[in-house]
Amino acid sequence: MQGQLKQDGYFPHIDGLRAIAVLAVIAYHLNPGWLPGGFTGVDVFFVISGFVVSASVARSAAPLGWKGALSFYARRMRRIMPALLVCLLLTALLSALFIPESWLSETSGKTGRMAFVGLSNWVLAATGNDYFSPRSEFNPYTHTWSLGVEEQFYLLFPLLFLAWRRGGRGRVLSMLLFVLATAASLAYAVTRALQGGHELESFYQTTTRFWQLGAGVLLFQLMDMRAGRRQPTSQRWWQRVLQVASLGALGYGLWAARPGHSPWVDGLWPVLGTLGLLALLQQHPDSWIGRGLALRPVVMIGRLSYSLYLWHWPVFVLFRWTVGLESAINATLAVICTSVLAWLSWRWVEQPLRYGARWRASDLRWLLVGAAVLVLGMGVHRQLEKAGKYLSLSTVSRHPQDWYPYAKGLAGEFPHCELLISKQSFAGGQVQQFERGQCATPAVAGARLFVVGDSHALAYTELLRRLVLLDGGQVRLYGNGGCVVLGLQGWQTPGCEAYLRDAFADVTAHAQAGDVVFLPGLRVPRLVDQHRLLDQQQAFAALSAAGAAQQRDAEVQAVISQLQPLAKRGVHIVLEAPKPVLPAPPFRCSDAFNRYNPICSNGMTIPRQRMQALRAPAMASLRQVAQALPGSSVWDPLPVLCPGQICRPDADGKPLYFDGDHLSGYGNRVLLPAFRAQQAMRQAAQE
């Protein structure tokens, strides 16, 4: 451009900026250490989108009014929908093949479905999937949040911008509307940042991101109003300085932005840098920065940026789930796969449907057919999810009853006995209740069992349901992730103290003499998370760290005080001894395609002697509690789960554990006889 906006609306340096943005995002997703603020490449995209879509509509020959809005929506549909649809459906198919259901993937399906209609950003915000959390890193649809923001912005855009094309007062009105909307969004983002505690929602929500797109629109409007007022002049020294400063601001943002500080305040630098480069390079595209951004390879990457952004994330996530993404070889293969898929998508999906003559149709038809196809795509996506157990290459998905402790299929196994499942409210949340309904066989026991603990308590669901069907009685299950009674590791999940206090208040209100309170939980350090390896030496060292013994003793005394009223009432307290913990998660390491993933590098076995050493401090604390409370005992599942010198992840070819420490469905069935025997011994002692 020389002095005014180009009529054809194409500027190579804009594609160059797109290339910087997409490469920054890809580099960050490969390894955050390479470019710590690379995630703000999306902020760059937002500014460019606001600027480019304004220029596109301003030069459009589409009619004004509602027909102009219809034309705008149809063009956006042609631009976004085809490649997105193909990407989402192929990702759904590959996910069904390789990704089992787990905590890491529990919100993936809903995120993917809502991505068809541009609402995945609100799903991620509502489900608590922080962009920087493990569940987001293993969700193949996380990246669609930014498309949701843009699509929601595009819904509002014609209402605020189309008056611009009328000229005169229309321009003033449009600019005023965008000033107000952009200022309101910016003020809201700043307010939320200053308040604190809203980092997750602020990252994803359109209300806190609108200002970045609005800034691009306002830049176009200002430049368009000034276009042609002055003849082009040679670039002055201060313009060169501003170009370098803008490039520096952009680079600083991409390097220094911090998780939890976006879009405000760390999103400000890439926005300012992008605005500065767009404004200055429009006037002087032949500067060294402009020439660099207009290089053919850079421009080509920019043209492919939408497809690169679409495909890189599901490819990276599928690599994480299977062979891993950590090694240089795998990272290179992932980039190659991304590049090939992006080019195929651009060449055979984006370009033909956007510009091809055979796909030309009226704006209304494009919108109606496009909406119908998206709804149909949502349905196909859902069916692919359901078909996972038939299509999957994962042993976890193919044998769900062995892996998941959900106890599905009990009706077929116990056809003449009804299991009643209900949820009841108490001050801290909800308690699950299991009891017998109509059964052909008589009940063996009538005592009630109260189970209180963390996710390890929930992992006993199948055992508890089977126990009720076999022996009768009633089970009340109070389970909350991270809320362990007597965790003995010096930490507690926020909010758990209040939850456990309320849970025990409810137990106290219902428990009578002869009832049982079972307290399972994680009481030794983990050796692996579902998403990453942990330092085993550090885990062992933590047991003997300074103050660790005193911390355990203090916790023991607190638990004794908490449980003493129940014990004096004649309620029997059963403390679960630590089960073996594994150095790799079986659900991620049991297939040929994931066996050599880096998370599996330590193997899935642990020597029994090493496990005994790891749990020795916890065992001493548990015995201390049991000795202080009359009628209490410690139940130890280790002899059943680890009968030999090596603790294994499976028995008879079936999994004992789901991940590194939670029981599987089959593990529940293996432990059931021992738990029933322990219950029978208690009853016999009482009689």
C-alpha positions in Angstrom: 0.0 0.0 0.0 1.2 3.5 -0.8 -0.9 6.2 1.0 -4.2 4.3 0.9 -5.6 0.8 1.5 -5.1 -1.6 -1.4 -8.2 -2.2 -3.3 -7.7 -6.0 -3.5 -7.3 -6.1 0.2 -4.2 -8.4 0.1 -1.0 -7.6 2.0 1.7 -10.2 2.1 3.0 -8.9 5.5 -0.4 -9.9 7.0 0.2 -13.5 6.0 3.7 -13.0 7.5 2.2 -12.0 10.8 -0.1 -15.0 10.7 2.9 -17.2 10.2 4.6 -15.7 13.3 1.4 -16.3 15.3 0.9 -19.9 14.2 4.5 -20.8 14.6 4.6 -19.3 18.0 1.6 -21.4 19.1 3.0 -24.6 17.6 6.4 -24.0 19.3 4.7 -23.5 22.6 2.6 -26.6 22.3 5.6 -28.7 21.3 7.6 -27.4 24.3 6.6 -24.4 26.5 10.3 -23.9 27.3 11.1 -23.0 23.7 8.8 -20.0 23.7 7.1 -19.5 27.1 4.6 -16.9 25.9 3.9 -18.6 22.6 0.3 -19.2 23.5 -0.4 -15.4 23.0 0.0 -16.1 19.3 -3.7 -16.5 19.4 -4.0 -12.9 20.6 -2.1 -11.9 17.4 -4.7 -13.9 15.4 -7.5 -12.0 17.1 -6.1 -8.6 16.2 -5.5 -9.7 12.6 -9.0 -11.2 12.3 -10.6 -8.0 13.4 -8.5 -5.9 11.0 -8.9 -8.2 8.0 -12.6 -9.0 8.3 -13.3 -5.2 8.5 -11.3 -4.6 5.3 -13.0 -7.5 3.6 -16.5 -6.3 4.4 -15.6 -2.6 3.6 -14.6 -3.5 0.1 -17.3 -6.1 -0.4 -19.9 -5.5 -3.1 -22.6 -7.2 -1.0 -25.8 -5.2 -0.5 -26.5 -3.3 2.7 -28.9 -4.1 5.4 -30.0 -7.7 6.3 -28.8 -9.0 2.9 -25.3 -7.7 3.7 -25.4 -9.5 7.0 -26.5 -12.6 5.3 -23.7 -12.3 2.8 -21.2 -11.8 5.7 -22.4 -14.9 7.6 -22.3 -17.0 4.4 -18.7 -16.0 3.7 -17.6 -16.8 7.2 -19.4 -20.1 6.9 -17.5 -20.9 3.7 -14.2 -19.8 5.3 -14.4 -21.7 8.6 -16.9 -24.6 8.4 -15.5 -27.0 5.8 -12.0 -27.5 7.2 -13.3 -27.4 10.8 -15.9 -30.1 10.0 -13.3 -32.4 8.5 -10.8 -31.9 11.3 -13.4 -32.5 14.0 -14.7 -35.7 12.5 -11.3 -37.2 11.7 -10.2 -36.3 15.2 -13.3 -38.0 16.6 -12.4 -41.2 14.6 -8.8 -41.2 15.8 -9.8 -40.5 19.3 -12.2 -43.5 19.3 -9.3 -45.6 18.0 -6.6 -44.5 20.5 -7.9 -42.6 23.4 -9.7 -44.4 26.3 -12.1 -42.8 28.7 -10.3 -41.4 31.8 -10.0 -38.3 34.0 -7.7 -36.9 31.3 -10.3 -37.3 28.6 -13.6 -37.0 30.4 -14.5 -33.6 28.9 -13.1 -34.1 25.4 -16.3 -35.4 23.9 -18.4 -32.5 24.9 -15.7 -30.0 23.9 -15.6 -31.6 20.4 -19.4 -31.5 20.0 -19.7 -27.9 21.0 -16.9 -27.0 18.7 -19.2 -27.6 15.7 -21.4 -24.7 16.9 -18.6 -22.4 18.2 -19.3 -22.9 21.9 -16.3 -25.0 23.0 -14.7 -22.0 24.8 -17.6 -21.8 27.2 -17.6 -25.6 27.7 -13.9 -25.4 28.7 -14.5 -22.5 31.0 -17.6 -24.2 32.6 -15.9 -27.6 33.1 -12.8 -26.2 34.8 -10.4 -27.2 32.0 -7.7 -24.6 32.5 -5.7 -24.1 29.3 -2.5 -25.0 31.1 -3.8 -28.0 32.9 -3.2 -31.7 32.1 -6.8 -32.3 31.0 -6.5 -29.6 28.4 -3.2 -30.9 27.1 -4.8 -34.3 26.5 -8.0 -33.0 25.1 -7.7 -33.0 21.2 -10.3 -30.2 20.9 -8.9 -27.6 23.4 -7.6 -25.4 20.6 -11.1 -24.8 19.2 -11.7 -22.4 22.1 -10.2 -19.6 20.0 -12.5 -20.4 17.0 -15.4 -20.2 19.3 -14.3 -16.7 20.4 -14.0 -15.6 16.7 -17.3 -17.2 15.7 -19.2 -15.4 18.5 -17.5 -12.2 17.6 -18.6 -12.7 14.0 -22.2 -13.0 15.1 -22.0 -9.5 16.6 -19.8 -7.9 13.9 -22.4 -7.1 11.2 -24.6 -5.4 13.9 -21.7 -3.1 14.8 -20.0 -2.6 11.4 -22.3 -2.7 8.5 -23.3 1.0 9.1 -19.7 1.8 8.2 -20.4 1.0 4.5 -23.1 3.7 4.4 -20.5 6.4 4.9 -20.9 9.7 6.7 -22.8 9.3 9.9 -22.8 5.6 9.5 -19.1 5.5 9.9 -19.3 7.6 13.0 -22.0 5.3 14.5 -20.0 2.2 13.7 -16.8 3.5 15.1 -18.6 4.7 18.3 -20.2 1.2 18.7 -16.9 -0.5 18.4 -15.2 2.0 20.8 -17.9 1.3 23.4 -17.8 -2.5 22.9 -14.0 -2.7 22.9 -13.7 -0.4 26.0 -16.3 -2.4 27.9 -14.6 -5.7 27.1 -11.2 -4.3 28.1 -12.5 -2.8 31.3 -14.2 -6.2 32.1 -10.9 -8.1 31.4 -8.9 -5.7 33.6 -11.5 -5.8 36.4 -11.5 -9.6 36.4 -7.7 -9.7 36.5 -7.6 -7.3 39.4 -10.2 -9.2 41.3 -8.3 -12.5 41.0 -9.7 -16.0 40.9 -11.2 -15.6 37.4 -8.1 -16.6 35.4 -9.7 -19.7 33.9 -12.9 -18.1 32.6 -11.1 -14.9 31.5 -8.8 -16.9 29.3 -11.7 -18.5 27.3 -14.6 -16.0 27.4 -15.5 -13.9 24.5 -16.4 -11.0 26.9 -12.8 -10.7 28.0 -11.4 -11.3 24.5 -13.6 -9.0 22.4 -11.3 -6.0 22.9 -8.5 -7.8 21.0 -10.6 -8.3 17.9 -12.2 -4.9 18.4 -8.8 -3.3 18.4 -8.1 -4.7 15.0 -11.5 -3.3 13.7 -10.8 0.1 15.2 -7.3 0.2 13.6 -8.9 -0.5 10.2 -11.5 2.2 10.7 -9.0 4.8 11.7 -6.7 4.0 8.7 -9.6 3.9 6.3 -10.7 7.3 7.3 -7.2 8.7 6.8 -6.6 6.8 3.5 -5.7 9.2 0.7 -5.4 12.3 2.8 -1.6 12.6 2.2 0.7 11.4 -0.6 3.1 8.7 0.4 6.5 9.9 1.6 9.7 8.1 2.3 9.9 6.4 5.6 11.1 8.6 8.3 13.5 7.6 11.1 10.8 7.6 13.8 8.6 5.3 11.7 11.5 2.9 11.5 11.9 3.1 15.3 8.2 2.5 15.8 8.4 -0.6 13.5 11.3 -2.0 15.5 9.5 -1.1 18.8 6.3 -2.9 17.6 8.3 -5.9 16.6 10.0 -5.8 20.0 6.6 -5.6 21.8 5.3 -8.5 19.8 8.4 -10.6 20.5 8.4 -9.7 24.2 4.8 -10.8 24.5 5.4 -14.1 22.8 8.4 -14.7 25.1 7.4 -13.3 28.4 3.6 -13.9 28.7 2.7 -16.0 31.8 0.0 -18.6 32.3 -2.8 -17.0 34.3 -2.1 -13.5 33.1 -4.0 -13.6 29.8 -5.7 -11.8 28.2 -4.8 -9.1 30.7 -2.2 -8.0 31.3 0.2 -10.1 29.4 -2.0 -10.1 26.3 -1.4 -6.4 25.9 2.1 -6.6 24.4 1.3 -8.9 21.4 -1.8 -6.8 20.8 0.1 -3.5 20.8 2.9 -5.0 18.7 0.5 -6.4 16.1 -1.4 -3.1 15.9 1.8 -1.2 15.4 3.1 -3.5 12.7 -0.2 -3.5 10.8 -0.4 0.3 10.9 3.2 1.0 10.0 3.6 -1.7 7.4 0.5 -0.5 5.6 2.3 2.8 4.9 5.8 1.3 4.3 5.6 -2.4 3.4 9.1 -2.2 1.8 10.9 -1.8 5.1 13.2 -4.6 6.1 10.6 -5.9 8.5 7.9 -5.8 5.7 10.2 -7.5 3.3 11.0 -10.2 5.8 7.3 -10.9 6.5 6.6 -11.0 2.7 9.2 -13.7 2.0 7.5 -16.5 0.0 8.1 -19.3 2.6 6.8 -17.0 5.3 3.7 -16.0 3.3 3.0 -19.6 2.4 3.0 -20.6 6.1 0.6 -17.6 6.7 -1.8 -18.8 4.0 -1.8 -22.3 5.7 -2.1 -20.8 9.2 -5.7 -21.7 9.7 -5.2 -25.3 8.6 -1.9 -25.5 10.6 -3.7 -24.3 13.7 -6.6 -26.7 13.2 -4.5 -29.8 12.7 -1.4 -29.3 14.9 -3.2 -29.7 18.2 -5.1 -33.0 17.6 -1.9 -34.4 16.1 0.1 -33.4 19.1 -2.5 -34.7 21.5 -2.7 -38.1 19.7 1.1 -38.3 19.9 0.9 -37.7 23.6 -1.6 -40.4 24.0 0.3 -43.0 22.0 4.1 -42.8 21.3 4.7 -39.6 23.2 5.8 -36.1 22.1 8.9 -35.6 24.2 11.6 -37.0 22.0 13.1 -35.0 19.1 12.1 -37.7 16.6 8.5 -37.8 17.7 8.2 -34.0 17.8 9.6 -33.9 14.2 7.2 -36.6 13.1 4.3 -34.7 14.7 5.3 -31.5 12.8 5.5 -33.4 9.5 2.1 -35.0 10.1 0.7 -31.6 10.9 2.2 -30.0 7.8 0.9 -32.8 5.5 -2.6 -32.7 6.9 -2.7 -28.9 6.8 -1.6 -28.8 3.2 -4.2 -31.4 2.2 -6.9 -29.6 4.1 -5.9 -26.2 2.5 -5.6 -27.7 -1.0 -8.6 -30.0 -1.1 -11.0 -28.6 1.5 -10.5 -24.9 2.2 -9.7 -23.6 -1.3 -12.2 -25.6 -3.4 -15.2 -24.8 -1.1 -14.2 -21.2 -0.6 -13.4 -20.4 -4.3 -14.5 -23.3 -6.4 -17.2 -22.7 -9.0 -19.0 -26.0 -8.3 -19.6 -25.0 -4.7 -21.2 -21.6 -5.5 -24.7 -21.1 -4.1 -26.8 -18.3 -2.8 -25.9 -17.0 0.7 -29.1 -18.3 2.2 -28.5 -21.8 0.8 -24.9 -21.8 2.1 -26.1 -20.8 5.6 -29.0 -23.3 5.7 -27.0 -26.2 4.3 -24.0 -25.4 6.3 -26.0 -25.3 9.6 -27.6 -28.6 8.7 -24.2 -30.2 7.9 -22.8 -28.9 11.3 -25.8 -30.4 13.2 -25.3 -33.7 11.3 -21.6 -33.5 12.1 -22.4 -33.3 15.8 -24.5 -36.4 15.5 -21.8 -38.3 13.7 -19.3 -37.1 16.3 -21.5 -38.5 19.1 -21.9 -41.8 17.3 -18.2 -42.2 16.8 -17.8 -41.7 20.6 -20.3 -44.4 21.3 -18.7 -46.7 18.8 -15.4 -46.5 20.6 -15.7 -49.8 22.4 -16.2 -51.5 19.0 -13.7 -49.5 16.9 -11.0 -48.9 19.5 -7.5 -50.3 19.3 -7.2 -49.7 23.1 -7.6 -52.7 25.4 -9.1 -50.3 27.9 -12.0 -49.4 25.6 -12.5 -53.0 24.4 -12.7 -54.4 28.0 -14.4 -51.7 30.0 -15.7 -54.0 32.7 -12.2 -55.1 33.6 -10.8 -51.6 33.6 -13.5 -49.3 35.1 -14.9 -49.8 38.6 -18.3 -48.7 37.4 -19.9 -52.1 38.0 -21.9 -52.0 34.8 -23.5 -55.3 33.8 -24.4 -56.3 37.4 -28.0 -56.8 36.4 -27.1 -59.5 34.0 -24.8 -61.2 36.6 -27.4 -60.9 39.4 -30.7 -61.3 37.4 -32.8 -62.1 40.5 -31.5 -59.4 42.8 -32.2 -55.6 42.5 -29.6 -53.0 43.3 -31.1 -49.7 44.5 -28.8 -46.6 43.8 -29.7 -43.2 45.1 -28.0 -39.9 45.9 -28.8 -37.9 49.1 -27.7 -34.4 50.0 -25.8 -33.5 53.1 -24.1 -30.2 54.1 -20.9 -30.9 52.1 -22.4 -32.3 48.9 -24.0 -35.6 48.0 -23.6 -39.1 49.3 -24.2 -42.2 47.1 -26.3 -44.9 48.7 -26.4 -48.6 47.7 -28.9 -51.1 49.1 -30.8 -54.2 48.1 -34.2 -54.2 46.5 -36.1 -57.3 45.7 -33.8 -60.4 45.8 -34.4 -64.1 45.5 -31.6 -64.9 48.0 -31.7 -63.8 51.7 -29.3 -61.2 53.0 -26.3 -62.3 55.1 -25.7 -59.1 57.0 -27.7 -56.1 58.0 -25.0 -53.6 59.1 -24.5 -50.3 57.4 -21.2 -49.4 55.8 -20.1 -45.8 55.6 -17.2 -45.2 53.2 -15.4 -41.8 53.4 -12.4 -40.8 51.4 -10.9 -39.5 48.2 -10.9 -40.8 44.7 -9.6 -44.1 46.1 -12.9 -44.5 47.9 -14.8 -43.9 44.7 -12.6 -46.6 43.0 -14.2 -49.1 45.4 -17.6 -48.6 43.7 -17.8 -52.0 42.1 -16.7 -53.9 45.3 -19.3 -52.0 47.4 -22.2 -52.6 45.0 -21.3 -56.3 44.8 -21.1 -56.5 48.5 -24.6 -55.1 48.9 -26.0 -57.6 46.3 -24.3 -60.5 48.0 -24.7 -59.7 51.7 -27.4 -57.1 52.0 -27.1 -54.1 54.3 -26.6 -50.6 53.1 -23.6 -48.6 51.9 -23.2 -44.8 52.0 -20.3 -43.6 49.9 -18.8 -40.1 50.6 -16.2 -39.6 48.0 -14.4 -36.4 46.9 -11.2 -36.3 44.9 -8.2 -35.3 47.1 -10.2 -35.5 50.3 -8.5 -38.3 52.2 -8.9 -39.1 55.9 -5.4 -39.5 57.3 -3.4 -38.8 54.1 -0.1 -38.6 56.0 1.7 -36.7 53.3 1.5 -33.2 54.7 -1.0 -31.7 52.2 -4.7 -31.4 51.8 -6.7 -30.3 48.8 -8.4 -26.9 49.3 -11.9 -27.3 50.7 -11.4 -30.8 51.9 -11.2 -29.9 55.6 -14.8 -28.5 55.4 -16.0 -31.4 53.2 -14.7 -34.1 55.6 -16.1 -32.2 58.6 -19.5 -32.2 57.0 -19.2 -35.8 55.9 -18.4 -37.0 59.4 -21.2 -34.9 60.8 -23.6 -36.8 58.5 -22.0 -40.2 59.4 -22.4 -39.3 63.1 -26.1 -38.5 62.5 -26.8 -41.9 60.9 -24.3 -44.4 62.3 -25.2 -46.7 65.1 -23.4 -49.4 67.2 -22.4 -52.3 65.0 -22.1 -50.2 61.8 -18.8 -49.8 60.0 -16.9 -46.8 58.8 -14.4 -47.7 56.1 -11.6 -45.1 55.4 -9.7 -45.8 52.1 -7.4 -43.3 50.6 -4.0 -42.6 49.1 -1.5 -42.5 52.0 1.8 -43.0 50.2 3.5 -40.8 47.6 2.5 -41.5 44.0 5.2 -42.7 41.7 3.4 -41.5 38.5 0.5 -39.3 37.6 -1.8 -40.0 34.7 -0.1 -37.4 32.6 3.5 -37.3 33.8 6.3 -39.2 35.5 7.2 -38.3 39.1 10.6 -38.4 40.8 10.7 -41.7 42.7 13.8 -40.8 44.7 12.0 -37.6 45.8 8.9 -39.6 46.8 11.0 -41.8 49.1 13.0 -38.9 50.4 9.8 -37.0 51.4 9.0 -39.8 53.9 12.1 -39.0 56.0 12.3 -35.3 55.4 12.6 -32.9 58.3 9.3 -32.6 60.1 7.6 -35.4 58.2 7.3 -37.6 61.3 6.0 -34.8 63.4 3.5 -33.9 60.7 2.2 -37.5 60.6 2.0 -37.7 64.4 -0.1 -34.4 64.5 -2.4 -35.8 61.8 -2.8 -39.1 63.7 -3.8 -37.2 66.9 -6.3 -35.1 65.0 -7.9 -38.1 63.4 -8.1 -40.0 66.7 -10.0 -37.0 68.2 -12.3 -36.9 65.1 -13.1 -40.6 65.2 -13.3 -41.2 68.9 -17.0 -40.3 69.4 -17.9 -42.9 66.7 -15.7 -45.6 68.2 -17.1 -45.0 71.7 -20.6 -45.4 70.2 -19.7 -48.9 69.1 -19.1 -48.0 65.4 -16.2 -50.1 64.0 -13.5 -48.1 62.2 -11.7 -49.9 59.3 -8.6 -48.2 58.0 -7.3 -49.2 54.6 -3.6 -50.0 54.5 -1.8 -48.6 51.4 -2.2 -50.6 48.2 0.8 -51.0 45.9 1.5 -47.9 43.8 3.0 -48.5 40.3 5.7 -46.5 38.4 3.6 -46.3 35.2 -0.2 -46.1 34.6 -1.5 -49.3 33.0 -4.3 -47.6 31.1 -1.7 -45.7 29.1 0.9 -48.5 28.8 -0.9 -51.7 28.0 -1.2 -51.5 24.2 1.4 -52.0 21.5 1.0 -48.4 20.3 1.6 -46.8 23.7 4.0 -49.3 25.4 7.0 -47.2 24.6 5.6 -43.9 25.6 8.0 -42.0 27.9 5.5 -42.2 30.7 5.9 -46.0 30.6 9.7 -45.9 30.8 9.9 -47.0 34.4 7.8 -50.2 33.8 4.6 -51.1 35.5 6.0 -53.3 38.3 7.5 -52.5 41.7 9.4 -54.9 44.0 7.3 -55.9 47.1 10.2 -55.0 49.4 10.4 -51.5 47.9 6.6 -51.1 48.3 6.8 -52.2 51.9 9.5 -49.6 52.6 7.4 -46.9 50.9 4.4 -47.6 53.1 6.2 -48.4 56.4 5.6 -44.9 57.9 2.0 -45.0 56.9 1.5 -48.4 58.4 2.9 -47.3 61.7 0.5 -44.3 61.8 -2.5 -46.5 60.9 -1.7 -49.0 63.7 -1.4 -46.1 66.1 -4.9 -44.9 65.2 -6.3 -48.4 65.4 -4.8 -49.0 68.8 -6.3 -45.8 70.2 -9.8 -46.5 69.0 -11.7 -49.4 70.5 -13.0 -51.9 68.0 -11.0 -50.5 65.1 -8.7 -52.4 62.7 -6.4 -52.0 59.7 -7.4 -53.9 56.5 -4.5 -54.6 54.2 -5.2 -55.4 50.5 -1.5 -55.7 49.6 -1.2 -59.5 50.2 -4.0 -60.1 47.7 -2.9 -57.6 45.1 0.8 -58.5 45.4 1.2 -62.2 46.4 4.7 -62.5 45.1 8.0 -60.7 45.3 7.1 -58.4 42.5 3.9 -56.3 42.5 2.4 -56.5 39.1 -0.3 -54.4 37.3 -2.3 -57.4 36.3 -3.4 -60.9 37.3 -4.4 -63.7 34.9 -4.0 -61.2 32.1 -6.5 -58.7 33.5 -5.7 -55.3 35.1 -5.6 -54.9 38.8 -5.2 -51.1 38.5 -6.5 -48.5 36.2 -3.7 -46.0 36.6 -0.7 -45.9 38.9 -2.7 -46.3 42.1 -6.5 -46.6 41.6 -8.1 -50.0 41.4 -9.6 -51.3 38.2 -13.0 -53.1 38.0 -11.2 -56.4 38.0 -9.1 -55.3 41.0 -12.4 -54.7 42.8 -13.5 -58.3 42.1 -10.2 -59.7 43.2 -10.4 -57.9 46.5 -14.0 -58.6 47.2 -13.5 -62.0 48.9 -10.9 -60.6 51.2 -13.1 -57.6 52.2 -16.1 -59.9 52.8 -14.0 -62.2 54.9 -12.8 -59.2 57.0 -16.4 -58.1 57.5 -17.5 -61.7 58.5 -14.7 -61.8 61.0 -15.8 -58.6 62.6 -19.4 -59.8 62.8 -18.3 -63.1 64.3 -16.2 -61.2 66.9 -19.2 -59.1 67.9 -21.4 -62.2 68.3 
